[in-house]
């Protein structure tokens, strides 16, 4: 009698766990900064630093990217990480915005 009950409990735990995993994945996807965000647009945010409009952002250089910015809260190997400038929304390692600050700069 206790074995079927244990199976039911296990199956319910699996279902709840799967739901929580799906919800956390969706929440992470929602935390990514969108290039369509009006504030991101005003800051020149792009997903790839190679696509920056050089005529508009004259101080940009190809070496500048989110993963090398002091506001980016990630490891060099992370594909995305939180950016404190954008309210901890996640930006791609190779992205860029006009608020770029070299890590370790004063």
Secondary structure, DSSP 8 states (H G I E B T S, - for coil): -HHHHHHHHHHHHHHHHHHHHHHHHHHHHHTB--TT-HHHHHTT-BSSGGG--TTT-TT--TT--GGGBTTEES-TT-SEEEEGGGTTEEEETT-B-TT--BTT--
